[in-house]
Amino acid sequence: MSDRLPGDKIYDDLLHPSFEAAGIIASLPIRALRVKLAPYEKWIVSAEKNIPLIAESVSENIAKISLHLKHILLSLPFKEFLIAWIMMN
């Protein structure tokens, strides 16, 4: 005696292929959207890789600016140095 119910044959032969085809059709817009967004995903990933490099470059430039600013402030007369120091803080 078979363990299969009478409805199982109908499901296997008719409904399962129909549902499978409907699922493929329903997924087309989502897959198309993913294909359209793929270049932006690559752009975002490359930007995320560059963030630490950009942060390092900015911090180096800030250090250089601070160093130059200290030299400039040391070369000013005391009154001008005091005014500049007050404005910075």
MIKOL-939826 format. One record per residue: residue number from 0; x, z, y of N, C-alpha, C in turn; residue in three letters. Coordinates in pm, whole numbers. Layout:
! residues N
- num:npx:npz:npy:capx:capz:capy:cpx:cpz:cpy:residuo
- NUM:X:Z:Y:X:Z:Y:X:Z:Y:ALA .
...
END
This chain:
! residues 89
- num:npx:npz:npy:capx:capz:capy:cpx:cpz:cpy:residuo
- 0:84:0:-117:0:0:0:89:0:124:MET .
- 1:53:-76:219:130:-92:342:100:23:437:SER .
- 2:204:65:513:188:170:613:137:115:745:ASP .
- 3:125:-13:755:84:-77:881:-67:-77:895:ARG .
- 4:-111:-56:1015:-254:-62:1047:-292:-206:1077:LEU .
- 5:-418:-241:1069:-459:-380:1097:-426:-424:1239:PRO .
- 6:-431:-335:1334:-401:-371:1473:-255:-399:1498:GLY .
- 7:-167:-349:1412:-23:-371:1429:13:-519:1424:ASP .
- 8:-52:-594:1336:-25:-737:1324:-65:-809:1452:LYS .
- 9:-179:-771:1508:-224:-833:1634:-125:-800:1745:ILE .
- 10:-80:-674:1750:15:-635:1854:145:-713:1839:TYR .
- 11:199:-718:1717:326:-786:1695:318:-935:1724:ASP .
- 12:208:-998:1689:197:-1144:1701:148:-1189:1838:ASP .
- 13:64:-1110:1903:0:-1158:2026:35:-1075:2148:LEU .
- 14:13:-946:2140:27:-863:2259:173:-840:2299:LEU .
- 15:259:-810:2204:398:-780:2237:466:-898:2308:HIS .
- 16:457:-1020:2258:518:-1132:2331:456:-1153:2470:PRO .
- 17:326:-1131:2480:260:-1147:2611:310:-1044:2710:SER .
- 18:319:-919:2666:368:-813:2755:514:-835:2792:PHE .
- 19:592:-884:2698:733:-911:2725:746:-1021:2831:GLU .
- 20:668:-1128:2819:672:-1237:2917:623:-1188:3053:ALA .
- 21:519:-1105:3054:468:-1051:3181:572:-962:3248:ALA .
- 22:647:-886:3169:752:-802:3225:863:-884:3288:GLY .
- 23:899:-994:3224:1003:-1082:3279:955:-1143:3410:ILE .
- 24:831:-1188:3413:775:-1247:3536:767:-1142:3646:ILE .
- 25:724:-1022:3613:711:-915:3713:847:-874:3769:ALA .
- 26:954:-890:3691:1085:-849:3739:1154:-954:3825:SER .
- 27:1099:-1074:3832:1164:-1181:3910:1182:-1147:4057:LEU .
- 28:1080:-1098:4128:1103:-1066:4271:1210:-960:4291:PRO .
- 29:1214:-862:4204:1314:-757:4217:1453:-813:4192:ILE .
- 30:1467:-897:4091:1597:-958:4062:1640:-1052:4175:ARG .
- 31:1544:-1126:4233:1576:-1216:4345:1623:-1136:4466:ALA .
- 32:1558:-1024:4492:1598:-938:4604:1739:-883:4582:LEU .
- 33:1768:-845:4459:1901:-794:4426:2008:-901:4448:ARG .
- 34:1978:-1025:4413:2073:-1135:4433:2095:-1157:4583:VAL .
- 35:1986:-1149:4661:1999:-1167:4807:2081:-1056:4871:LYS .
- 36:2070:-934:4819:2140:-821:4879:2282:-802:4826:LEU .
- 37:2324:-877:4727:2456:-861:4667:2570:-874:4769:ALA .
- 38:2568:-973:4861:2678:-980:4958:2687:-855:5046:PRO .
- 39:2572:-797:5081:2574:-676:5163:2628:-558:5085:TYR .
- 40:2600:-555:4956:2654:-448:4872:2806:-458:4868:GLU .
- 41:2859:-580:4856:3005:-598:4857:3063:-554:4991:LYS .
- 42:2994:-587:5100:3040:-551:5233:3043:-399:5248:TRP .
- 43:2940:-331:5200:2933:-185:5211:3042:-120:5128:ILE .
- 44:3065:-170:5007:3169:-112:4921:3306:-129:4986:VAL .
- 45:3332:-246:5043:3463:-266:5107:3477:-178:5231:SER .
- 46:3367:-158:5303:3371:-70:5420:3397:74:5378:ALA .
- 47:3337:117:5268:3360:253:5219:3506:273:5178:GLU .
- 48:3568:169:5126:3709:178:5090:3796:190:5214:LYS .
- 49:3755:128:5324:3836:125:5446:3820:250:5531:ASN .
- 50:3719:332:5508:3694:448:5593:3814:543:5597:ILE .
- 51:3875:579:5484:3993:667:5493:4109:603:5570:PRO .
- 52:4128:473:5554:4236:406:5626:4209:406:5776:LEU .
- 53:4086:383:5814:4049:384:5956:4066:524:6014:ILE .
- 54:4022:625:5939:4035:763:5987:4181:800:6007:ALA .
- 55:4266:759:5915:4409:787:5927:4468:718:6050:GLU .
- 56:4431:592:6071:4481:517:6186:4436:580:6317:SER .
- 57:4311:621:6323:4258:684:6445:4330:816:6471:VAL .
- 58:4352:895:6368:4420:1024:6390:4564:1002:6436:SER .
- 59:4631:899:6383:4767:868:6429:4766:827:6577:GLU .
- 60:4669:746:6614:4660:702:6753:4629:820:6845:ASN .
- 61:4545:911:6801:4513:1029:6883:4638:1115:6900:ILE .
- 62:4716:1128:6795:4839:1206:6804:4936:1142:6904:ALA .
- 63:4944:1009:6901:5031:938:6996:4982:958:7139:LYS .
- 64:4851:949:7158:4795:968:7292:4821:1109:7341:ILE .
- 65:4802:1208:7253:4828:1347:7291:4974:1367:7330:SER .
- 66:5065:1306:7255:5207:1317:7285:5238:1254:7420:LEU .
- 67:5184:1136:7447:5206:1070:7576:5144:1151:7689:HIS .
- 68:5028:1208:7665:4962:1286:7768:5043:1410:7802:LEU .
- 69:5103:1474:7702:5187:1590:7729:5308:1551:7813:LYS .
- 70:5370:1437:7785:5485:1391:7865:5442:1361:8009:HIS .
- 71:5326:1300:8024:5277:1270:8159:5250:1398:8236:ILE .
- 72:5186:1493:8169:5153:1619:8236:5278:1697:8273:LEU .
- 73:5381:1688:8190:5505:1759:8223:5579:1695:8339:LEU .
- 74:5555:1568:8363:5625:1501:8472:5553:1515:8606:SER .
- 75:5432:1566:8607:5358:1582:8732:5403:1710:8803:LEU .
- 76:5387:1712:8933:5411:1839:9003:5311:1945:8954:PRO .
- 77:5343:2069:8974:5264:2177:8917:5118:2173:8959:PHE .
- 78:5090:2141:9084:4951:2138:9132:4871:2031:9058:LYS .
- 79:4928:1913:9048:4858:1806:8976:4843:1839:8828:GLU .
- 80:4947:1904:8770:4938:1945:8631:4824:2045:8611:PHE .
- 81:4813:2139:8703:4708:2239:8691:4570:2175:8700:LEU .
- 82:4551:2082:8790:4422:2011:8804:4391:1932:8676:ILE .
- 83:4489:1862:8625:4469:1783:8503:4437:1874:8384:ALA .
- 84:4506:1989:8374:4482:2081:8265:4341:2140:8272:TRP .
- 85:4296:2172:8392:4160:2225:8410:4058:2120:8370:ILE .
- 86:4081:1998:8404:3987:1890:8371:3982:1865:8220:MET .
- 87:4095:1883:8152:4098:1862:8007:4026:1973:7932:MET .
- 88:4029:2093:7983:3966:2206:7915:3836:2233:7977:ASN .
END
